[in-house]
Amino acid sequence: MTIRSSAVAMLLLSLAAGRRAPPNPRLEDPQQGLAQGPVQWLMTDDETKEYKKLHTDEERAAFAKTFWEKRDPTPERRRTSSR
């Protein structure tokens, strides 16, 4: 490798290392992006409409809890383990 190509490679590596991806809201707040992530394929049309009407983190957290409780294949285990 020549000095010029080494310098170009070092420049490109330094630029790539300094560049950060923009923050992903779904990673920072999983409830915020519930309807935009893979879960969107599990949501019914009514659930999607309901989710879009939510405004607070508390509302979204309650929705997510209910959403997953509806799909729990072993709800009896959840009731007995919470005592």
PyMOL commands that set and color helices and strands:
alter all, ss='L'
color gray80, all
select helices_A, chain A and resi 3-18+25-28+38-41+45-52+57-70+75-81
alter helices_A, ss='H'
color red, helices_A
deselect
rebuild
show_as cartoon
